[in-house]
Amino acid sequence: MGVKKILVADDDLGILDVMRMILEDQGFEVLTTAYGNNILKLCEQKPDLIFLDLWMSGADGNIICSQIKAQEDLRRIPVIIFSANKNTEQIAVDCGANGYLAKPFDLKDLLNITR
C-alpha cells in the first residue's frame, strides 16, 4: 500500500496549516480545503480518511458527511467530524461519521485516529 492520503476540510486556515504540517511530518499525503463546496470534488481523489469541520464556508459538515456516506463509491472512506460544538459527538453519530474529534484537540488524539 502506498502513502495514506488524508483530506482535511476546515475554513480556519490556521488549523489547515497546522494539520497539514503535522500529518505530512507523519508521512501522509494531505489534501486541504477551506471551502465546503470543494469536498465532494476532492473525494474523487479517494482519500483514505477525511477530517471534516462542522461549520464551513459554503456548507455544513454534517450535510457533507451524509452526502459522502450516501454515495456507494465514497461511503467506505472514514469521516471524522471535528468541531468546538458541544454536541459534536451526537452530530457525528447522526450524520453517519466514523468518529469525532473535539476542538481543541490533543496531538496524540489526532495521530491515534490516523493509525
Residue frames relative to the residue before (quaternion, step in Angstrom):
aa qw qx qy qz dx dy dz
M 1.0000 0.0000 0.0000 0.0000 0.00 0.00 0.00
G 0.4502 -0.7058 0.4860 0.2508 3.55 -1.01 0.86
V 0.7620 -0.3176 0.2782 0.4911 3.51 -1.28 -0.46
K 0.4500 -0.6802 0.5137 0.2663 3.55 -0.96 0.91
K 0.2372 -0.7814 0.5687 0.0987 3.56 -0.88 1.04
I 0.0758 -0.8015 0.5932 -0.0029 3.57 -0.80 1.07
L 0.2211 -0.7469 0.6167 0.1134 3.55 -0.99 0.97
V 0.0739 -0.7731 0.6296 0.0206 3.56 -0.87 1.02
A 0.0365 -0.8028 0.5944 -0.0307 3.56 -0.70 1.15
D 0.2810 0.7212 -0.5810 0.2517 3.56 -0.54 1.24
D 0.3874 -0.7389 0.4940 0.2447 3.59 -0.93 0.78
D 0.5516 0.5501 -0.4077 0.4763 3.58 1.29 0.18
L 0.3475 -0.7832 0.4783 0.1925 3.57 -0.29 1.28
G 0.5974 0.5656 -0.3602 0.4398 3.59 1.11 -0.60
I 0.6568 0.4883 -0.3060 0.4863 3.58 0.97 -0.85
L 0.6249 0.5370 -0.3431 0.4511 3.61 0.96 -0.80
D 0.6766 0.5013 -0.2968 0.4502 3.57 0.87 -0.96
V 0.6737 0.4934 -0.3009 0.4607 3.58 0.87 -0.95
M 0.6798 0.4789 -0.3057 0.4637 3.59 0.85 -0.92
R 0.6150 0.5372 -0.3522 0.4574 3.61 1.01 -0.73
M 0.6773 0.4958 -0.2987 0.4541 3.60 0.84 -0.97
I 0.6685 0.5035 -0.3028 0.4559 3.58 0.88 -0.95
L 0.7210 0.4548 -0.2585 0.4543 3.57 0.79 -1.03
E 0.6360 0.5025 -0.3372 0.4788 3.61 1.00 -0.71
D 0.6211 0.5412 -0.3364 0.4563 3.58 1.06 -0.73
Q 0.6759 0.4632 -0.2757 0.5026 3.60 1.20 -0.54
G 0.6227 -0.5989 0.3175 0.3908 3.58 1.29 0.13
F 0.5168 0.6427 -0.4193 0.3794 3.59 1.24 0.22
E 0.3900 -0.6183 0.6105 0.3049 3.53 -1.31 0.41
V 0.1118 -0.8284 0.5486 0.0173 3.58 -0.75 1.04
L 0.1439 -0.7380 0.6561 0.0644 3.51 -0.97 1.04
T 0.0387 -0.8095 0.5852 0.0272 3.61 -0.94 0.77
T 0.0310 0.7656 -0.6424 -0.0168 3.51 -1.30 0.46
A 0.2983 -0.7357 0.5822 0.1757 3.53 -1.16 0.72
Y 0.6915 0.4673 -0.2548 0.4884 3.58 1.29 -0.08
G 0.4783 -0.7088 0.4530 0.2522 3.53 -0.72 1.13
N 0.6771 0.5124 -0.3042 0.4318 3.58 1.02 -0.75
N 0.6173 0.5416 -0.3530 0.4483 3.64 1.25 -0.02
I 0.5261 0.7064 -0.3910 0.2672 3.57 1.17 -0.55
L 0.6847 0.4751 -0.3101 0.4575 3.61 0.78 -0.93
K 0.6157 0.5317 -0.3438 0.4691 3.60 1.07 -0.68
L 0.6716 0.4868 -0.2965 0.4734 3.60 0.95 -0.85
C 0.5782 0.5873 -0.3758 0.4237 3.60 1.15 -0.49
E 0.5360 0.6161 -0.4033 0.4128 3.60 1.22 -0.35
Q 0.6353 0.5188 -0.3249 0.4708 3.59 1.23 -0.42
K 0.4021 -0.7769 0.4165 0.2476 3.57 1.36 0.26
P 0.0269 0.8024 -0.5944 0.0465 3.59 0.48 1.13
D 0.4881 -0.6615 0.4924 0.2858 3.55 -1.23 0.53
L 0.7801 0.0610 -0.0008 0.6226 3.57 1.29 -0.41
I 0.1323 -0.7778 0.6102 0.0723 3.57 -1.12 0.73
F 0.1494 -0.7154 0.6758 0.0955 3.53 -1.04 0.94
L 0.0264 -0.8395 0.5378 -0.0729 3.56 -0.50 1.23
D 0.3302 -0.7430 0.5553 0.1746 3.55 -0.66 1.16
L 0.5130 -0.6601 0.4505 0.3132 3.59 -1.06 0.68
W 0.7923 0.2494 -0.1189 0.5439 3.57 0.85 -0.95
M 0.1352 0.8021 -0.5638 0.1433 3.52 -0.35 1.29
S 0.5982 -0.5376 0.4531 0.3845 3.51 -1.29 0.40
G 0.8333 0.2339 -0.1688 0.4716 3.56 -0.77 0.99
A 0.8244 -0.0201 0.0229 0.5652 3.64 1.14 -0.24
D 0.4365 -0.6476 0.5548 0.2870 3.52 -1.34 0.39
G 0.5197 -0.6693 0.4401 0.2971 3.57 -0.88 0.95
N 0.6468 0.5236 -0.3418 0.4367 3.59 1.00 -0.71
I 0.6302 0.5103 -0.3306 0.4829 3.60 1.09 -0.65
I 0.6441 0.5099 -0.3189 0.4727 3.58 0.97 -0.84
C 0.6276 0.5278 -0.3361 0.4632 3.59 0.96 -0.82
S 0.6527 0.5109 -0.3114 0.4647 3.59 0.91 -0.89
Q 0.6444 0.5165 -0.3155 0.4673 3.59 1.03 -0.79
I 0.6366 0.5180 -0.3243 0.4704 3.59 0.98 -0.82
K 0.7132 0.4640 -0.2596 0.4568 3.57 0.83 -1.01
A 0.6345 0.5325 -0.3288 0.4537 3.61 1.23 -0.35
Q 0.6657 0.4979 -0.3008 0.4674 3.60 1.22 -0.35
E 0.5334 -0.6773 0.4199 0.2838 3.54 -0.73 1.14
D 0.7455 0.4226 -0.2341 0.4591 3.60 0.85 -0.95
L 0.7245 0.4167 -0.2468 0.4904 3.62 1.24 -0.20
R 0.5547 0.6793 -0.3870 0.2847 3.60 1.07 -0.63
R 0.6064 0.5655 -0.3628 0.4254 3.63 1.17 -0.42
I 0.5682 0.5977 -0.3916 0.4081 3.62 1.19 -0.37
P 0.3841 -0.7187 0.5219 0.2521 3.62 -0.69 1.00
V 0.1365 -0.7748 0.6151 0.0523 3.54 -0.96 0.96
I 0.1131 -0.7682 0.6290 0.0363 3.55 -0.88 1.06
I 0.2609 -0.7515 0.5886 0.1441 3.56 -0.63 1.15
F 0.0313 0.7945 -0.6064 -0.0087 3.57 -0.96 0.78
S 0.1587 0.7829 -0.5696 0.1933 3.51 -0.91 1.01
A 0.4682 -0.6321 0.5318 0.3136 3.54 -1.36 0.23
N 0.4099 0.7166 -0.4637 0.3216 3.60 1.30 -0.02
K 0.4744 -0.6935 0.4588 0.2888 3.61 -0.85 0.91
N 0.7023 0.4350 -0.2556 0.5023 3.60 1.23 -0.36
T 0.2317 0.8250 -0.4947 0.1445 3.59 1.22 0.34
E 0.6557 0.5200 -0.3304 0.4364 3.60 0.86 -0.87
Q 0.6937 0.4671 -0.2858 0.4679 3.61 0.84 -0.93
I 0.6276 0.5266 -0.3364 0.4643 3.59 1.00 -0.78
A 0.6339 0.5313 -0.3256 0.4581 3.59 0.99 -0.84
V 0.6484 0.5041 -0.3136 0.4766 3.59 0.95 -0.86
D 0.6847 0.5219 -0.2862 0.4206 3.58 0.85 -1.01
C 0.7502 0.3848 -0.2278 0.4870 3.61 0.99 -0.73
G 0.5856 -0.6297 0.3546 0.3673 3.60 1.25 0.14
A 0.3421 0.7458 -0.5042 0.2694 3.60 1.23 0.33
N 0.5173 -0.6533 0.4720 0.2880 3.54 -1.27 0.49
G 0.7934 -0.0959 0.0685 0.5972 3.56 1.28 -0.25
Y 0.2580 -0.7515 0.5815 0.1747 3.53 -1.31 -0.09
L 0.1434 -0.7446 0.6463 0.0853 3.51 -1.35 0.40
A 0.2829 -0.7791 0.5385 0.1515 3.57 -0.58 1.15
K 0.3123 -0.7202 0.5887 0.1928 3.57 -1.01 0.87
P 0.5368 -0.2542 -0.8022 0.0608 1.55 -1.88 1.61
F 0.2697 -0.7851 0.5405 0.1371 3.55 -1.00 0.79
D 0.5047 -0.6289 0.5098 0.2997 3.50 -1.29 0.50
L 0.5886 -0.6064 0.4103 0.3429 3.58 -1.00 0.83
K 0.6661 0.4997 -0.3235 0.4494 3.61 0.89 -0.80
D 0.6138 0.5327 -0.3531 0.4635 3.61 1.09 -0.62
L 0.6283 0.5262 -0.3267 0.4708 3.57 1.00 -0.82
L 0.7112 0.4625 -0.2663 0.4576 3.58 0.80 -0.99
N 0.6002 0.5577 -0.3625 0.4443 3.61 1.07 -0.63
I 0.6373 0.5311 -0.3302 0.4502 3.59 1.02 -0.73
T 0.6882 0.5029 -0.2865 0.4375 3.59 1.01 -0.75
R 0.5630 0.6203 -0.3842 0.3882 3.61 1.21 -0.24
